[in-house]
Amino acid sequence: MAIVSFLHHELLEMWLSDYDEWLPLAYRHEVWNALFDSDAASQISDLLDIGALRSEESALWYVTITVNSVEPCGAVTCYFNDGDCFSLDFREYNP
């Protein structure tokens, strides 16, 4: 139903003010898509439809972010409960 909370400060500012210059242009749109889709999700099947995966060790869900839809470069992660996303974070992969 909605995004409830953020862990990543810049992701929160991006969501509230549309400021996204901190993200590389190559995958900025994918982070936006992950946020919009997470906000619209009302059930687990909605997360599965956007390619979200759940960690086997925890209740953490993640959507992989790629450069040009090919090379993984990070993930938007969250916890999902009763149609709400909590503790959204952005984890950038370091080579």
N, C-alpha and C positions, 0 to 999 in steps of 0.2 A: 503494500500500500504506500509506503513512504520510507525515505531515508530518515533515520532518527538521530544518528550521531556519527561523528567522524573522529578518527585518530590522527589522520594526516592533516596538519594545519593548512598547507597549500591547497589540498583537495577541498577542504571546507571553504576557503576563500574563493576558489574557482567556482564552487557550487553557488555561493551567495552573491558573488559580484561579477562573474563571467571572466575574471582575470585568469588567463591560462598561459601567459608568456613564459612561465617557468618550465613548461613542458616542451620538448623538442617537437617541431612541426611535423616530423615524420610519423608520429603516432598520437598526436594531440586529439584528433577526431575519435580515435578508438577509446581513449579515456572518457571523453564526453559520452560516447555511445554506452559504455559500461555504466556510467552514472545514471543516464536516462533510463536504461533498461532495468537497473537495480531499483530505481525509484518507482518504476511501473510494476514491478513484480508483486504479485499478490499470493502466489503459492510456489512451491518448490518446482513444479513443472515449468513455470515461467523462467526460473533460473536455468534449468536444463535447456530450455529453448534458446537461450543466448550463449550456450556453450560453457556455462559455469560448471565447475567441478568441486566436489567436496573433499577436503582432506580426510584421509582415513584415520589420522591420529586425533582429530578434533572436529568441532562443528563448524569450522571455518570454510567458507565458500570462496572460490577465486575465479576471476575471469582473466584469461591470459591476454596481454596486450602485445601486439606484434608491430614490427616495422614493415610497412607495405604488405600486410597480411601474410608475411612469410616468417621472419625472424623474431622469435620471442624476446621481448626486452623488459617485461615486467608483468605485474598483475594488480588488478583492483581486487581487494579482499574485503569480506564482510561476514558477519554472523546474521542469520536469517531466522526470525521467529514471528509467528502469527502475522505474516504478510508485511513485516517491517525489516529493514536492513539496519544493522547496528555496527558501530565501530569500523566504518569504511576506512580503508588504508590503501596507499599506493606503494607497492614494493617494486623498486627498479632492480632488474638483474644486472649484476656487474660481471663482465667477462673475465 
